[in-house]
Amino acid sequence: MTILIAARNAAATIERAVRSCLGEIDAPIILIDDHSTDTTVERAIATGGARLRVLRPSTPGIGAARQAGLDAAGTDFAAWLDADDEWVPGRMARLSALLRGGCDVASEAIDLYDGPAGTRLRQLTVPAFLRGPRGAVRLFERNFLPGDTQVAFRVRTFRDAGGYDASIRGPESFDVLLRAIRRGARIGFGDDAGYRMHAYPASMSRDVARQRSMIAAVLRKHAYKDVRELYLASGYDPRIVGWALTSMAMFRQDAKAALRFIDDACPRNSDPSGVLEPNGPWPFAEGWRRAFHRGTALLMVGGRDREAVMELHQAEAVEPTPEAANNLGVALARLGHRKEASGQFATALDRRPQYYDAAVNAGSDTPAQLTTHPLRRAPSRTDYATPLPKAS
């Protein structure tokens, strides 16, 4: 297995990263320098010595750096280590065993650390619904992995999927992973935490607007009909397929398509209290799901704000949630009901303190920040502390 490290101006953490993987004595280590202007390369060489090979692609950018690493890997397997994270000893043996056992991609738990404080926050685990033989396709609905960059992979699998897209910055690993799944890639899962992720408030993943635009670009590469066929071939119920396509459409900002898919997923005669997948990724009552998604999609379409208010009130009647309260507040603000809107944003923040969208809306004269998907109920890597916007 080749250990690949992409780094740009990571002098503060690169020594820790390189040192953490030196115990894997049979693993070549390649540092792909993304045009650093600090002492990243010098520090890495001083730590890694002859074990470390340094590349510098002619084109800057994380996608180009990852592609250079993929091109340079001379082993059957490879895995990424981010320059501000750590490799846990023994990880290579565990992931290699999964790959030698017939998997194309191997994932495992991650220990999440607060970067500035250096303290462990929690362990992020692979959800059970991904572990089945057909579970990997659920990644088209949302990235449910503890980390997509942090997987190990068969080098040929990622190359055959087309490699990394230099135009995608942020979810570039998620992009190539989805394309590999479309081609039939199999994912194996381990239970141990072989990776320490250090989360920083200024991390790329905290730029919510850009991340969302990049995810939309990733999902637009996959036609709805192709994903529908993939789900049906995997044995999923047509209603589950409808919800999967709804999630895709909402990420893609394709509200009109989402409204069509919602009707496929949850016909009006469905039991509103029924939960389609109690152990699945979206264990919500169907009445809430339909009302929340329809109300949100109507707001995205525009010009149907009164309908959206009715739907979101219905969602709140089924189950009071922070995301429905936030979106209801946006709808009310559009209709000129600013006092009621402010009350909804306050309710959303009371239900979920430090809820980013509601905090943005509460401090804005023109609140417009919609939450397009149900908030994660399980702890995730996105839960670490982030400075909230100041009220205007």
N, C-alpha and C positions, 0 to 999 in steps of 0.2 A: 504494500500500500504506500502510495506517495502522499505525504502531508503537504498541502498547498496553503500558503499564507499570502493573502493579498493585503498590501499595506500602503497607506498614504499618510505621511506625516504622523507616524505612530511611535515617535521616539520615546514617549512616556511609558509605553506598555509593551513594546516589541520584545524586549529582553525577557520579560515574564512569559510571553507567548512561546518564544523559541525554546526557552529553557524547559517549559512544561512538556515538550514532546521529544526531548533528547533521549529519554529512556526507551523509546521505540527504536531499538538499535538496527532493525532491518528495514526501516522506513526512510527513503530519501526525503529530504525536506527542500522545498522550492519556495523561495520568497519572490513574489511578483511585486515589484516596486511600481506603484502607480504614480510615478513622477513626484516623489517626495522632495521637499525642499529643506528638510531638517536632517537630523542624524540617524534616521530610521535604518538605513542600509548599513552604516558603519556599526551601529549597536547590534544589529542582527548578526553580522559577520563575526563580531567579537564574541558573541554568545554561542553561535552555532559552529563556528570554525569550518573545518573541511566537510562537515555534514551538510552544510547549507550551500545551495546553489541560488544565485540571484539572476532574475530576469527583469528587463524593463521594456515593456511593449512600446512601440512607436506611437501608438494612439493612447491618450489618457482616458480614464474612466473605468469604473469598476467592472462593467461588462467586458470591456476589452482585456482587463487584467485577468478576469476569470477564464476567458477564452484562451489566453496565452498559457495559463496554468494547465488547462485541459489539454492543449496541444502538446505541452512539454512532458506530461506524465508518461513515464515509460514502463509503468507497472499495470497489472490488470485492474487494480482497484485504486481509488483516491478518496481523499476527504479533505475538506477545508477547515482551517483554523483561522478565525478572525484575529486580527493583530492586537485586539484589546481583550481577548479571551484566553482561556487555558484548556489544555488537553489533559485529561486524567489518565495516569499510567494504566496500561492494560486495555485501553479502549480499542487499539488496533486489533488485538486478538479476538475480541468479542465481535466486532463489526465484520472482520474478515471471515469469521466462522459463518455468519449469516449470509454473506455474499458467496462463499464457497458452497453453501448449502442450496444454492439455486436462486437466491434473490438478486435483483438488479440494483436495488437501493436498500440501505440499512439505516434505521433510525432508532433512537433510544431516548431515555430521559435526559434532561438538562438541569443542572443546578444553577438557579438564577441568583446573581449577586448584585448588590447595589454598588455600582462602580466607584463613585466618590468615597463612600464609607468603607468599602471592602467587606461588607457583612453579607452573609447568606440570607436571601429573602425567602425562597421556597424552591421546591423541586417541581419542574414541569414534566408531566408524564404524557405518554401517548394515550389518547382516549380509546376506550375499548372498541367503539364502532369502526375505528380504522383498521383494527387488527384482523378482521375476517378476510377471507380470500378475495372478496370483492370490495373491501373497504376503501382502497386507495382512490377510487373514483370520487369519493365524497369531497376530495380536495378541490373539485371544481366549484363547490358551494362556498368554501372559505378555507383559508390555510389553518387547519387544525393541528398541524405538527408543532411540537415544542420548538423546532427550528428547521427551516428548509435548507438553508445554507449548510447547516451542521450535519447533514446526512453524509454517509459514505456511499460510494457508488461504483458500479462497474464502468470503467472509463469508456468502453465501447458503447455502452448504453447511452451515455450523454452525448457522445460524438454522433451516434446514429440519429439521435433526436434533433440534431442541428446545432448543438452547442449553445453558447451564451449569446444573447442579443445585446450588442453594445448600446442600443438605444434605450434599454430598460435599466433604470438605476434605482435600486432598492429591492424589488422582488425579482431580480434577475435569476436567482436560483429556483424560485417558485415557477418561473416561466419555463425553464428547461425541464423541470420535474413534471409539470403538466403535459408537456409535449411527449415526454418519455412514457407517461401513463397512457396517453392516447395510443401509443405504439405497443402497449401490452406489458410495460415494465411492472415487475412485481416488487413490492416493498416488504421487507422483513423488519420485525420490531424486537428490540431488547428492553429489559426492565431496568438495567443499571444506568446510573448517570455517569457518562464518560466525558462530559464536557461542562466547563464552567463558563457561563455567559455573564459578562460584566455589563450591566445596563447603565447608560449615562443619559441625563436629560437631553443632551444635544445629539444623541444618536440619530442616525439617518431615519430610523423607523418612527421617530417622534414627529417627523414632518408629515402630519396627517394628510394634508391636501395633496402633496406630491405622491405619497404612497397610494392614495386612492386613485389618482390619475394613472399611475403606473400599473396598478392592478387591473384597472379598466382596459388598458392597452394589452395586457397579457391575456385577458379573457376574450377580447375581440378577435384573437387569433383562432378561436374555436367556434365554429358555427353551432347554433342551437341544435340543429337537426343531428349533427355529429355527436354532440354530448348526449342528446336524448337516446340515440342508438346505443351509445356506450353503456348507459345506465340500464336500458332494457336488456341488452345482451348480458349484463351482470346479474340480472334477475330481480331488479327493483320494481316495485309496484308503480304503475303509472302516476299515482298521486304523489308519491315520493319524487318521481322524476319531475313532475310539475313544480314542486317546491324547489328542487335543485335549479331548474331553469329560472324560476323567479329570483333566486339569490344571484345567479349569474347576471340576469338583466338589471337588477338593482345596482350591482357593482359597476356595470357598464353604463349606468345612467340612461338606460333604455326603458323608460317608464311605461310606454305604451305596450311593449312586449311583456313587461312584468304583469300588467293588468290582465292580459290574455292568459298567461301562465297561472296566475292566481285562481282563475276560474277552473282551470284544469286540475289544479292541486286540491282545491276545496270548493266543490260545487255548493250552491246555496242550500241544498237539502242535507248537507253534512251535519253531523252531530257537533254543535259548537263546543261542547265540553269534552269531546273525545281528543285523545292525544295520539297522533298517528304513529310516532316512534318514541315510546317512553324512555328507551335506552339509546336513542339516536342523538344526533347533533343538535336537534331543535325540539326539545321535549316540552312544547307549549300547547295549550289548548287550541284546537283548530279555529274556534271563534275569535280568539285573540290574534292568532296569526293572520287570518283573513282580514280582519278589521285594521290591524296595524299596517300590514303591507299595502292594502288598498288605500288607506288614508295617506300613507307616505308617498305612494306612487302618484296619487292624484295631485299632491302638492308639487311633485316633480314635473308633472305634465303642465301645470299652470292653468289658471282660469277656472278651477273646480274646487276652490278653497272651502266653500260651504259644504260640499259633499265630503271633503276631507275631514272637516270638523265633526260631522256626524259619525264617520267611520272611527275616528280616533276616540270620540266619546264612547263608542261601543267597545273599543279595545279596553278602555279604562274600566268599563262596567264588568267586563269578563275577568280582568286581572289588572289591578293598578301597577304600573311599571314606570321607571324613570324615562325610558325612551319614548313611550307613548305620550307621557306628559310633556316632554320636550317638543315633540313634533306638533302636538296640539297647541302648544304655546306659539309656535311659528305660524300655524294656520290662523289662530286668533289675532295675532299681530298683523297679518296681511289684511284681515277684515277690519282693522282699526280698533280692535278691543285690547288696547295696550295694558290696562290694569289686569284684566283676566290673563293675558299672556304672561305678564310678570309673575303672577301667582303660579302658573303652570311651571315656569322655569325654577321658581323657588321650591316647588313640590318635587321636581325632578332631582334637584340638588340635595334635598332632604332625604330622598330615597337612595341616592347614590352620591355621597360627597365626592368632590373633585371629578365630577362628570364633565368632561371637556366641552361637549356640544352645548350643554345647558349653561355652563359658565360663560361661554362665548356669547350666547344669546342674551343672558342676563345683563351683560355689560354692553350691549349694543343698542343703538337707536333704531336699527333696522335688522332685527333678528332673523336669520335665514339659515342657520346651521341645522341641517336635518341629520338624524340618525337613520340610515337606510336599512340597517340590519339589527336584529335583536342583540342586545349587549350580551357579552359572554357571562354566563353564570358561574363557570368554573374559573379558578385563578389562571392567568395567562401571562406571557412575557410582556404584554402591553399594560400591565397593572402597576408597574413601578412608578415612583413619584415623578410627576411632571409639573413644572410651574404653570399655573393657570393664568389666563389672560387677565389683565387688570381691567376693572370696570372703567368705562369712559365717563 
